[in-house]
Amino acid sequence: MKRFMMALAALASVATTKAPPAPTLPEGVQTAQPAPAGGYPYLVFVPKGYGADTTERWPLVIFLHGSGERGTDIEVVKKNGPPKVIMQHPGSPYFLVSPQLEVGDDGSRWDTAKLDALLAAVRRTYRIDPARIYLTGLSLGGYATWDWAFKHPDLFAAIAPVAANSEDTSHDPCALKDLPIWAFHGDQDDVVDPLKGFAIVHAIDACKGSVRPMMTVYPRMTHGSWEPAYDDPAMWRWLLDQRRAVPAPDPAPTRKAKK
């Protein structure tokens, strides 16, 4: 009988023990996070108010940097683009995830399989609205923006590639005919040919989708069109106004190792 009561006490102890709370991150600032399995290390901006309502889901903006921000010092990612802009706007009502590509990691290109793993981990960790996942990137990251969207045309609510085109000629432009797109380029870009960027937008437009892609070309602008693009409030209003009618499917759960 004594052993039976001890067993019941042990079971009661297990039943009433609560799992440790998930780690909380400061809101309104960017915090460095380690790479999830198969993914990239990243900065995450948690919007203010995230912790106040545990049921609300939030928009997510993913930013892919250019070649100049590669390395192991993730603070360098704040040099350009949304990570730089959001420091001036700590009240921004969305998550911003900015991964970092290491020099020599997968050559010199973003790996969409690693980006898939990163996004899946982010969606398992934070309450993300699956109908409001946005993608943008500049230069090298702009190339990856095109390529990742072509591989998953039903994932993003909108994309904004900057100073970039896609080198993969196997992509079917009509795959993106129903995706809201706003591309940006400088007309005197001497690093990435703006005509090739225009060609992608024109090819998608020719598919006569439900929404026409847009492209802004800045006059007398070389390889730096991300400055006016990301400083434009109209771009941010447009981006965050987009919403998928059919939300992106939930990521696959992490598989547990068999014992």
Buried (B, 14 or more C-beta within 10 A) or exposed (E): EEEEEEEEEEEEEEEEEEEEEEEEBEBBBBEBBEBBEBBBBBBBBBBBEBEEEEEEBBBBBBBBBBBEBBBEEBEBBBEBBBBBBBEEEEEBEBBBBBBBBEEEBEEEBBBBEBBBBBBBBBBBBBBBBBBBBBBBBBBBBBBBBBBBBBBBBEBBBBBBBBBBBBEEEEBEBBBBBBBBBBBBBBBBBEEBEBEEBBBBBEBBBEBEBEBEBBBBBBEEBEBBBBBBBBEBEEBBEBBBEBEBEEBBEEBEEEEEEEE
